Amino acid sequence: MIHVIVPASPHKRPLSFYLATEEWVAAHMPPGDYMFTWIVEPTVIFGRNQVADLEVDLGYCREQGISVFRRRSGGGCVYADPDNLMISYITPDTDVTRVFGRYLGSMARALCGVGVDITVSGRNDLMLGERKVSGNAFYRMASRSIVHGTLLWQVDNAVMSRAITPSRSKLQSRKVKSVGARVTGLSASLPDMTLSSLASYLVAGMCDTSVTLSPADIEGITALQQRYHDPAWTFGRHTRPRCGDRVKLPTQVIDGVGIFDVTILTDADTIADADITGDFFLLSDLDTTIIDRIRGVRPRRDDLARALDGIDASHTIAGLSTSQLISLLTIPDTNSQNINIKPNTTMKETCLHQRHIDLGAQMSPFGGFDMPIQYKGIIEEHNAVRDHVGVFDVSHMGESLVKGPDAERYVNHIFTNNLTGAPDGKIFYGLMLNAEGGTVDDMLVYKRADNEFLIVYNAANIDKDVAWMDANATGYDVEITNLSDHYGEIAVQGPDAEATLRDVLGIDASDLAFYTFKDMKADGEDIVVSRTGYTGEDGFEIYASHDLTAKFWDKLIEAGVQPCGLGCRDTLRFEAGLPLYGDELGDDISPIEAGLGIFVKFEKPEFIGRGPAEKLKTDGPSRRLVGLEINGNAIARHGYDVLNTEGEVIGQVTTGYHSITIDKNLAFALVKAEYAKLGTELMVKVRRKTFPATVVKKRFYQPRYKK
């Protein structure tokens, strides 16, 4: 293990500095196991799944000058002061069980070596008899894991019991009457040692080499620590809105997993929102992986099982099975039937899947595929594309080839844009509509010739789109071939994309204009190179065999191109005002409502869904997709209510982020048409609070395409 030496400072460093140091070491140091110790002034640290005012007496802390910080690991609330030793452990291993086993085993052996009878509890604590002497939290980054622990030397029970205020149910679940009754210090067991000498002993026993942080490291850490001082981060997680019927479920303890407090907000017998707080190890964002999937679902076991089919809850909360998650979310007595969980279907993998694993990507299900969400972090990857270049694996996308004498007439029949008379090599964006004018999917059509078109569509809709195209081909002399399993695809995006293709892959695409493509040869194989993009930056897509796609990927990574996950792909497309099927488009959302009427060509003789779409355009839609700029420290997520100034619900958010490039809280929302005018003042409900918002243009960032 490598000991990280933090140079002394003339000023006392706050706890935020050391939390940032953990992240810095994880992100910037060469692979290896690292450790460092630190001591801070009186501070309360609580987890990112916890509600500040339910765990901490904020008023008391302010009166006593006790700092309060939220850490990025999931649960646990700790009081630290100069009589306690803080320990950070960083490792490339991302398996939570192995990480804790290795770290806690090393700590226990070291303490037993000086005569202290230490044991490891099932909740990853170090115990002296029946009392805890060390609590430890876990945080997973893209390719590293971090454990930060508190080793108690002397315990100020009076201050600790006032500063930390867990609920009665949580204390009961721990089988203790108070915080102080559960902890003890090591000083009485080690009368011949001081806290400083204990720290030196642990470092000497557990580390075999050291590295000293450089001035550049300290500068980077100092910049990174500012995020921990943002009040929106520290105090921004509150319990959900009080409107509707709030059902607070009993605190539940799951052995080996954690303690859970669940509140369900229902509306017309379905889940409008949910809050899952407590003491557990959170591995990814709860809202996007779990909560978004259960909104509109009845809180019954069988309904929840269907909504969460295919979800592995342990990817979000360490050790939690999907069956246990369903039990946590089920309101008692709403369903007497047994759980009827459909068998999990095998998650599909792209041809680059193992490479994502090897790069330490955070993986998550998307569109039926196990896909990378981030590597180094969404912000760093987002900025790489905006400033230089990044590469995405988009091999999960679907592709179909349409050939035959009636190919152009057929594609014009199922597609809203007009291909008639277009030159070969042209790409069209458009949509397939259902008979009611809703959106089956949005897609790109590549025209190779009058009798040959390549259609590219969303991964989540592959089966649906293939069935739709086949069902509507009757009467047309065409052959439709699903090539989704044949092609791999990478997207190279950013202002340096053209030079990167030329210099790294030997592909000259300088002759391609925006929304054009060409077929060419590489390594003796046929490939397709196009210039579209989904990021607001210049960029290219390369369609090739799986083996050649992997070769291209390897060359780009070896050349230092930043691999990018779907997390920043979403933040980039959002800033550029681009829609995502399932959010801004859907079976019940017309492209006219979504502001995509320019891609619906009514001058064509016919296309599926034309009648309802044309009527909607003529009459005017009852709702429209708008951009919102939110005033305040609030990020509006999918499904959050949008209100007028009188407090009436007039729509819902479809996508919302704190814009990385623009540094504002922004959202798309589908609202009643009378509120869609630019400059209209509205409100967005974010959990219990409402925040003012203004209707703005949906294109938040001016794209830099090459046209």
C-alpha positions in Angstrom: 0.0 0.0 0.0 1.2 3.5 -0.8 1.1 6.2 1.9 0.0 9.6 0.5 1.9 12.4 2.3 -0.1 15.6 2.4 2.3 18.6 2.8 1.7 20.7 5.8 -0.2 24.0 5.5 0.1 27.1 7.6 -3.7 27.2 7.7 -6.1 24.5 9.1 -7.6 22.6 6.3 -11.3 21.8 6.4 -12.7 18.3 6.0 -13.7 19.2 2.4 -10.0 19.3 1.5 -9.5 15.7 2.5 -12.6 14.5 0.8 -11.4 16.2 -2.4 -7.9 14.6 -1.8 -9.5 11.2 -1.9 -11.1 12.0 -5.3 -7.9 13.5 -6.6 -5.8 10.5 -5.7 -8.4 8.2 -7.2 -8.6 10.2 -10.5 -4.9 11.2 -11.0 -2.6 8.7 -9.3 -1.3 5.6 -11.0 -3.1 2.3 -10.2 -2.4 1.0 -6.8 -3.7 1.0 -3.2 -3.3 4.3 -1.4 -3.8 5.4 2.2 -3.5 8.6 4.2 -4.7 9.8 7.6 -6.0 13.2 8.6 -7.3 15.1 11.6 -9.9 17.9 11.4 -11.6 20.5 13.6 -15.1 19.6 14.9 -17.2 18.5 11.9 -20.2 16.5 11.2 -20.2 14.4 8.0 -23.3 12.8 6.6 -24.0 10.6 3.5 -25.5 11.6 0.2 -28.6 9.4 0.7 -29.4 11.2 3.9 -31.6 14.3 4.7 -29.5 16.9 6.6 -32.1 18.1 9.0 -33.1 14.5 9.9 -29.6 13.5 10.8 -27.9 16.6 12.1 -28.9 19.3 14.6 -28.0 22.1 12.3 -28.8 24.9 14.8 -26.6 23.3 17.5 -23.8 22.9 15.0 -24.0 26.5 14.0 -24.0 27.7 17.6 -20.9 25.5 18.5 -19.0 26.3 15.3 -19.2 22.7 14.1 -18.8 22.4 10.3 -21.2 20.3 8.4 -20.4 18.5 5.1 -22.1 16.0 2.9 -19.8 13.3 1.5 -20.4 11.4 -1.7 -20.6 8.0 -0.2 -24.1 6.8 0.6 -25.0 6.6 4.2 -23.8 7.1 7.8 -23.4 10.2 9.9 -20.2 10.9 11.8 -18.9 13.4 14.2 -15.1 14.1 13.9 -12.8 16.3 16.0 -9.1 16.6 16.8 -9.5 13.6 19.1 -10.4 11.3 16.3 -8.3 9.9 13.4 -9.7 10.0 9.9 -8.4 7.4 7.4 -8.8 7.3 3.6 -8.2 4.2 1.5 -8.3 4.3 -2.3 -8.1 1.1 -4.5 -8.6 0.2 -8.1 -10.9 -2.7 -6.9 -14.6 -1.7 -7.4 -16.1 -4.7 -5.7 -17.5 -3.4 -2.4 -17.2 -6.7 -0.5 -13.6 -7.3 -1.5 -12.7 -3.6 -0.8 -14.1 -3.7 2.7 -12.7 -7.1 3.4 -9.2 -6.1 2.5 -9.2 -2.7 4.3 -11.0 -3.7 7.5 -8.9 -6.9 7.7 -5.7 -4.8 7.5 -7.0 -2.4 10.1 -8.1 -5.1 12.5 -4.8 -7.0 12.2 -2.8 -3.8 12.9 -4.9 -2.9 16.0 -4.7 -6.5 17.3 -1.0 -6.2 16.9 -0.9 -3.6 19.7 -3.1 -5.7 22.0 -6.6 -4.4 21.1 -9.2 -7.1 20.6 -10.8 -5.7 17.5 -13.5 -7.5 15.4 -15.2 -6.6 12.2 -19.0 -6.2 12.2 -21.4 -7.2 9.4 -22.0 -3.5 8.7 -18.3 -2.8 7.9 -17.5 -1.3 11.3 -14.6 -2.1 13.7 -15.9 -3.1 17.1 -14.3 -3.2 20.6 -16.6 -5.6 22.4 -20.2 -4.4 21.7 -19.2 -0.8 20.8 -18.0 0.7 17.6 -14.6 2.3 17.4 -14.6 2.9 13.7 -17.3 3.6 11.1 -16.5 3.3 7.4 -18.2 4.6 4.3 -17.8 3.5 0.7 -17.7 5.6 -2.5 -17.3 4.2 -6.0 -15.8 6.4 -8.7 -15.4 5.4 -12.4 -12.4 3.1 -11.9 -11.6 3.4 -8.2 -13.2 2.8 -4.8 -12.8 5.0 -1.8 -13.2 4.0 1.9 -13.1 6.8 4.4 -13.3 5.8 8.0 -13.3 7.5 11.5 -11.2 5.8 14.1 -12.4 7.0 17.5 -9.6 7.8 20.0 -11.6 9.8 22.6 -15.3 10.3 22.4 -17.1 13.6 23.5 -20.5 12.0 24.0 -22.1 15.3 25.0 -21.3 17.0 21.8 -21.7 14.0 19.6 -25.2 13.2 20.9 -26.3 16.8 20.4 -24.8 17.2 16.9 -26.0 13.9 15.4 -29.7 13.3 15.7 -30.8 10.0 14.1 -34.4 9.0 14.2 -35.8 6.9 17.1 -36.6 4.1 14.6 -33.0 4.1 13.4 -31.6 3.9 16.9 -34.1 1.1 17.6 -32.9 -0.8 14.6 -29.4 -0.5 16.0 -30.7 -1.8 19.4 -29.3 1.2 21.2 -30.8 4.1 23.1 -28.5 6.9 21.9 -25.5 7.6 19.7 -23.2 7.7 22.6 -24.3 4.3 23.9 -23.0 2.7 20.8 -19.5 4.0 20.5 -16.3 4.1 22.4 -12.7 5.3 22.0 -9.4 3.5 21.8 -7.4 5.7 24.2 -8.2 3.6 27.3 -7.0 0.4 25.6 -3.7 2.0 24.5 -2.5 4.0 27.5 1.1 4.1 26.2 0.2 5.6 22.8 -1.0 9.0 21.6 -3.3 9.6 18.6 -0.3 10.8 16.6 1.8 7.7 17.4 -1.2 5.5 16.6 -1.4 7.1 13.2 2.3 6.6 12.6 2.0 3.0 13.7 -0.9 2.3 11.3 0.9 3.9 8.3 4.2 2.0 9.1 2.3 -1.3 9.4 0.1 -1.0 6.4 2.2 0.9 3.9 5.5 -0.1 2.2 6.1 3.1 0.2 5.0 6.7 0.0 4.2 9.5 -2.4 4.1 13.2 -1.6 1.5 15.4 -3.2 3.0 18.1 -5.4 2.0 21.8 -5.5 0.1 21.1 -8.7 -1.8 18.3 -6.8 -2.6 20.7 -4.0 -3.9 23.3 -6.5 -6.1 20.7 -8.2 -7.5 19.5 -4.8 -8.2 23.0 -3.7 -10.3 23.6 -6.8 -12.0 20.3 -6.4 -13.0 20.9 -2.8 -15.2 23.9 -3.7 -18.0 21.6 -4.7 -18.3 20.5 -1.1 -19.0 24.1 0.0 -22.0 24.4 -2.4 -25.1 24.7 -0.1 -27.2 23.1 -2.9 -25.0 20.0 -2.5 -24.8 20.0 1.3 -28.5 20.8 2.1 -30.2 20.1 -1.2 -31.6 16.7 -0.4 -34.9 17.1 1.3 -37.9 14.8 1.7 -40.3 14.8 -1.2 -43.4 17.1 -1.7 -46.2 17.0 0.9 -49.0 17.3 -1.7 -50.9 14.1 -2.4 -51.0 11.2 -0.1 -47.6 10.7 1.7 -47.1 7.2 3.1 -44.1 6.8 5.4 -43.2 3.2 5.5 -41.6 1.6 8.6 -37.8 1.7 8.8 -36.5 -1.5 7.4 -33.1 -3.1 8.2 -31.7 -5.6 5.6 -28.8 -7.5 7.0 -25.6 -6.9 5.1 -27.2 -4.1 3.1 -28.3 -1.2 5.4 -31.1 0.7 6.9 -33.9 2.2 4.8 -36.5 4.9 5.3 -38.9 5.0 2.4 -41.6 7.6 1.8 -44.1 7.1 -1.0 -46.0 10.0 -2.5 -49.1 8.7 -4.3 -51.5 10.3 -6.7 -54.7 8.5 -7.8 -53.3 5.2 -6.3 -50.0 5.4 -8.3 -46.5 6.5 -7.2 -46.0 10.1 -8.0 -42.6 10.2 -6.3 -40.5 8.3 -3.7 -37.8 9.1 -1.3 -35.3 6.4 -0.2 -33.0 7.6 2.5 -31.0 5.9 5.2 -27.6 4.2 5.8 -26.6 2.1 2.8 -24.0 2.1 0.1 -25.2 4.0 -3.0 -23.4 3.2 -6.2 -25.3 5.3 -8.8 -28.1 7.9 -9.0 -31.4 6.7 -7.4 -33.6 9.1 -9.3 -32.5 8.0 -12.8 -32.0 4.3 -12.1 -35.0 3.5 -9.8 -37.4 6.4 -9.0 -38.0 7.4 -12.7 -39.0 3.9 -13.5 -41.7 3.6 -10.8 -43.5 6.9 -11.3 -47.1 6.2 -12.4 -46.9 2.6 -11.1 -49.2 1.3 -8.4 -47.2 0.5 -5.2 -48.2 -3.1 -5.4 -45.7 -6.0 -5.6 -46.7 -7.3 -9.0 -46.9 -3.8 -10.6 -43.5 -2.9 -9.1 -42.1 -6.2 -10.3 -43.2 -5.4 -13.9 -41.8 -1.8 -13.7 -38.5 -3.0 -12.4 -38.2 -6.1 -14.7 -34.6 -6.3 -16.0 -33.2 -3.9 -13.3 -30.4 -5.2 -11.1 -30.9 -3.1 -7.9 -27.4 -4.0 -6.7 -26.0 -1.8 -9.4 -27.6 1.2 -7.5 -27.5 0.0 -3.9 -24.7 -2.4 -2.9 -26.0 -5.8 -1.9 -29.7 -5.0 -2.5 -31.6 -7.5 -4.6 -34.4 -6.4 -6.9 -36.8 -8.5 -4.8 -35.7 -6.7 -1.7 -36.2 -3.3 -3.5 -39.7 -4.3 -4.4 -40.5 -5.1 -0.8 -39.1 -1.7 0.3 -41.4 0.1 -2.1 -44.6 -1.9 -1.6 -47.2 -0.3 0.6 -48.6 -3.0 2.8 -52.0 -4.5 2.1 -52.2 -3.2 -1.4 -51.7 -6.7 -2.9 -52.3 -10.0 -1.3 -50.8 -11.9 -4.3 -47.3 -13.3 -4.3 -44.6 -11.4 -6.1 -44.6 -12.3 -9.8 -41.3 -11.2 -11.1 -40.7 -12.0 -14.7 -37.4 -13.8 -15.4 -34.6 -11.3 -16.0 -33.7 -11.2 -19.7 -30.1 -11.4 -20.5 -28.6 -8.0 -20.8 -27.1 -7.4 -24.2 -23.5 -6.3 -24.6 -21.8 -4.3 -27.4 -18.6 -5.4 -29.0 -16.7 -3.0 -26.8 -18.2 -4.2 -23.5 -15.1 -5.8 -22.0 -13.1 -2.7 -23.0 -15.4 -0.5 -20.9 -15.0 -2.9 -18.0 -11.2 -2.8 -18.4 -11.3 1.0 -18.4 -13.2 1.0 -15.1 -16.5 2.5 -16.5 -19.5 2.7 -14.4 -21.9 0.4 -16.2 -25.7 0.5 -16.2 -28.6 -0.9 -18.2 -29.8 1.2 -21.1 -32.1 0.2 -23.9 -31.6 -3.5 -23.1 -27.7 -3.2 -23.1 -25.2 -3.0 -20.4 -23.7 0.4 -21.3 -21.0 2.7 -19.9 -22.4 5.7 -18.1 -19.1 7.4 -17.2 -15.4 6.7 -16.9 -13.6 9.7 -15.3 -16.8 11.5 -14.6 -19.6 13.2 -16.5 -18.3 16.7 -16.1 -14.8 15.8 -17.3 -16.1 13.8 -20.3 -18.6 16.5 -21.2 -15.9 19.2 -21.2 -13.6 17.0 -23.3 -16.2 16.9 -26.1 -16.9 20.6 -25.8 -13.3 21.6 -25.8 -11.4 18.9 -27.7 -12.7 15.4 -28.6 -14.3 12.4 -27.1 -15.3 8.9 -28.3 -18.6 7.2 -27.5 -19.6 3.5 -28.0 -23.0 3.7 -29.7 -23.0 0.1 -31.0 -26.3 -0.4 -29.2 -28.1 1.6 -31.9 -30.3 -0.3 -34.3 -29.8 -0.3 -38.1 -31.9 -1.7 -40.9 -31.1 -1.8 -44.6 -34.0 -1.2 -47.1 -33.4 -2.2 -50.7 -35.6 -2.7 -53.7 -37.4 -1.0 -56.6 -39.9 0.6 -54.1 -37.3 1.5 -51.5 -37.7 5.3 -51.7 -41.5 5.2 -51.9 -41.6 2.8 -48.9 -39.3 4.9 -46.7 -41.3 8.1 -47.6 -44.4 6.1 -46.5 -43.1 5.3 -43.0 -40.9 8.5 -42.5 -42.0 12.1 -42.0 -39.1 13.8 -43.9 -39.1 13.9 -47.7 -36.4 11.9 -49.5 -37.7 12.6 -53.0 -34.9 13.8 -55.3 -32.3 13.9 -52.6 -28.7 13.2 -53.7 -26.9 10.0 -52.7 -24.9 10.4 -49.6 -27.4 12.6 -47.9 -28.7 11.9 -44.3 -32.2 12.9 -43.1 -33.5 13.2 -39.6 -37.2 12.4 -39.1 -39.7 10.3 -37.4 -42.0 7.3 -37.8 -45.5 8.1 -36.6 -48.3 5.9 -35.5 -51.8 6.2 -36.9 -52.7 8.7 -34.2 -49.8 11.0 -35.0 -47.7 9.9 -32.0 -44.1 9.0 -32.4 -43.0 5.4 -32.9 -39.4 6.5 -33.0 -37.1 9.2 -34.3 -34.3 8.1 -36.7 -31.8 8.9 -39.3 -32.1 7.8 -42.9 -28.9 7.4 -45.0 -29.6 7.5 -48.8 -27.2 5.3 -50.7 -29.3 5.2 -53.9 -32.9 5.6 -55.0 -33.3 1.9 -54.2 -31.2 1.6 -51.1 -31.4 3.3 -47.6 -29.8 2.6 -44.3 -32.1 3.5 -41.3 -30.6 4.1 -37.9 -32.9 4.1 -34.8 -32.9 3.9 -31.0 -31.6 0.9 -29.1 -34.5 0.6 -26.8 -36.9 0.4 -29.8 -35.1 -2.1 -32.0 -37.7 -4.8 -31.7 -40.6 -2.4 -31.9 -39.2 -0.5 -34.9 -38.3 -3.7 -36.9 -41.8 -5.0 -36.3 -43.3 -1.7 -37.4 -41.3 -1.5 -40.6 -42.1 -5.1 -41.5 -45.8 -4.6 -40.8 -46.0 -1.6 -43.0 -44.1 -3.0 -45.9 -47.1 -4.8 -47.5 -47.5 -3.8 -51.1 -44.0 -2.5 -51.5 -41.3 -4.3 -53.4 -38.6 -4.0 -50.8 -36.2 -6.2 -48.8 -35.7 -5.1 -45.2 -32.7 -6.5 -43.4 -32.0 -5.9 -39.7 -28.3 -5.2 -39.4 -28.3 -4.3 -35.7 -26.2 -7.3 -34.7 -23.8 -6.8 -37.6 -22.6 -3.2 -37.0 -20.5 -1.8 -34.3 -20.5 2.0 -34.1 -18.4 4.6 -32.5 -19.1 8.4 -32.4 -16.0 10.7 -32.4 -17.3 14.1 -31.2 -15.8 17.5 -30.6 -14.0 20.4 -32.3 -10.9 18.2 -32.9 -12.9 15.2 -34.3 -11.9 15.7 -38.0 -8.2 15.9 -37.1 -8.5 12.9 -34.8 -10.0 10.7 -37.5 -7.3 11.7 -39.9 -4.3 11.5 -37.6 -5.3 8.5 -35.5 -7.5 6.4 -37.7 -6.2 7.5 -41.1 -9.7 8.4 -42.2 -10.0 11.6 -44.2 -13.5 12.9 -43.7 -12.8 16.5 -44.5 -15.0 16.3 -47.6 -18.1 15.4 -45.7 -20.6 18.2 -45.0 -23.0 18.2 -42.1 -25.6 15.4 -42.5 -23.7 13.6 -45.2 -21.9 10.2 -45.3 -19.7 8.0 -47.5 -19.0 4.3 -47.9 -15.3 3.5 -47.9 -12.7 0.9 -47.1 -10.6 0.4 -44.0 -8.3 -2.6 -43.3 -9.9 -4.2 -46.4 -13.4 -3.9 -44.9 -16.5 -1.8 -45.9 -17.3 0.9 -43.4 -19.7 3.8 -43.3 -18.5 7.3 -42.1 -21.0 10.0 -41.5 -21.0 13.5 -40.1 -24.0 14.2 -37.8 -23.6 14.0 -34.0 -25.8 14.2 -31.0 -23.7 16.6 -28.9 -23.9 20.1 -30.4 -20.3 19.7 -31.7 -18.7 18.7 -34.9 -18.5 14.9 -35.1 -18.5 11.7 -37.0 -20.0 8.2 -36.7 -18.1 5.1 -38.0 -20.1 1.9 -38.7 -18.0 -1.2 -39.1 -17.7 -4.8 -38.2 -17.3 -5.7 -34.5 -13.6 -6.5 -34.9 -12.8 -3.3 -36.8 -14.8 -1.2 -34.4 -12.7 -2.6 -31.6 -9.5 -1.8 -33.5 -10.7 1.8 -34.0 -11.6 2.1 -30.4 -8.2 0.8 -29.2 -6.3 3.2 -31.4 -8.3 6.2 -30.2 -7.8 5.3 -26.5 -4.1 4.6 -27.0 -3.9 8.1 -28.6 -5.4 9.7 -25.5 -8.9 10.4 -26.8 -11.3 10.6 -23.8 -13.8 7.7 -23.7 -17.2 9.1 -22.9 -20.3 7.5 -21.4 -24.0 7.9 -22.0 -24.1 10.3 -19.0 -22.4 13.1 -20.8 -24.0 12.2 -24.1 -27.3 13.1 -22.4 -26.0 16.4 -20.9 -24.5 17.4 -24.3 -27.6 16.7 -26.3 -29.7 18.4 -23.8 -27.7 21.7 -23.9 -27.9 21.6 -27.7 -31.7 21.3 -27.6 -31.9 17.8 -29.0 -34.7 15.4 -28.0 -34.5 12.0 -26.5 -37.1 9.3 -27.2 -38.8 8.4 -24.0 -38.4 11.9 -22.6 -39.3 14.6 -25.3 -40.8 12.1 -27.7 -43.1 9.1 -27.3 -46.1 7.1 -28.6 -48.4 9.8 -27.2 -46.2 12.8 -28.0 -46.4 14.3 -31.6 -43.4 15.9 -33.2 -45.6 19.0 -33.6 -45.9 19.2 -29.8 -42.1 18.6 -29.5 -41.3 21.5 -31.8 -40.0 19.2 -34.6 -42.6 20.2 -37.2 -39.8 21.2 -39.6 -39.0 17.5 -40.0 -42.7 16.6 -40.9 -43.1 17.3 -44.6 -46.8 17.8 -45.5 -45.9 18.5 -49.1 -45.4 14.7 -49.5 -48.5 12.9 -50.9 -48.8 10.7 -47.9 -47.1 9.1 -44.9 -48.3 7.2 -41.9 -49.9 9.5 -39.3 -50.1 12.5 -41.7 -53.8 13.2 -41.1 -53.6 13.6 -37.3 -50.3 15.4 -37.5 -51.6 17.9 -40.1 -54.8 18.5 -38.1 -52.7 19.2 -35.0 -50.5 21.6 -36.8 -53.6 23.4 -38.3 -55.6 23.6 -35.1 -52.5 24.2 -32.9 -51.4 21.7 -30.2 -52.8 21.9 -26.7 -49.3 21.5 -25.3 -45.8 22.4 -26.4 -42.2 21.5 -25.4 -40.4 24.5 -24.0 -37.0 25.3 -22.4 -37.0 26.5 -18.8 -34.3 28.4 -16.9 -34.8 27.8 -13.2 -33.9 30.4 -10.7 -32.5 28.9 -7.5 -30.5 25.9 -6.4 -32.8 23.3 -7.9 -32.5 20.7 -10.6 -35.8 19.6 -12.1 -35.9 16.0 -13.0 -38.1 14.1 -15.4 -41.7 14.0 -14.3 -41.5 17.0 -11.9 -44.5 19.3 -12.1 -44.5 22.7 -13.8 -47.0 25.2 -12.4 -48.3 28.6 -13.4 -47.9 31.5 -11.1 -51.3 30.6 -9.5 -49.9 27.2 -8.5 -51.9 25.2 -11.0 -50.1 22.2 -12.6 -49.7 23.0 -16.3 -47.1 20.4 -17.4 -44.2 18.2 -16.5 -40.4 18.3 -16.9 -39.1 15.9 -19.5 -35.3 16.5 -18.9 -33.5 18.6 -16.4 -29.9 19.3 -15.5 -27.5 21.8 -14.1 -25.9 22.8 -17.4 -22.2 22.0 -17.3 -21.3 24.4 -20.0 -23.7 27.3 -19.2 -23.7 26.9 -15.4 -27.4 27.3 -15.0 -30.3 25.0 -13.9 -32.2 24.3 -17.1 -35.0 21.9 -18.2 -37.2 20.8 -21.0 -40.9 20.7 -20.1 -44.1 19.8 -21.9 -46.6 22.4 -20.9 -50.0 23.7 -21.9 -49.6 25.7 -25.1 -50.8 29.0 -23.7 -47.8 29.0 -21.4 -45.2 28.3 -24.1 -44.4 31.9 -25.1 -40.8 33.0 -24.5 -40.4 35.0 -21.3 -43.5 33.4 -19.6 -42.9 33.1 -15.8 -43.7 29.7 -14.4 -42.7 27.6 -11.4 -41.2 24.1 -11.0 -41.9 21.9 -8.1 -38.7 20.2 -6.9 -39.7 17.9 -4.0 -41.3 20.1 -1.3 -40.4 23.4 -2.7 -41.3 25.5 -5.8 -38.8 27.5 -7.7 -39.4 30.3 -10.3 -38.7 29.5 -13.9 -38.8 31.4 -17.2 -39.6 30.0 -20.6 -36.5 30.3 -22.8 -35.4 28.8 -26.1 -34.8 25.1 -26.0 -31.4 25.4 -27.7 -29.5 26.4 -24.6 -26.1 26.1 -26.3 -25.3 27.2 -29.8 -24.1 24.1 -31.7 -20.8 24.3 -33.6 -21.6 21.9 -36.5 -19.6 22.1 -39.7 -22.0 23.1 -42.5 
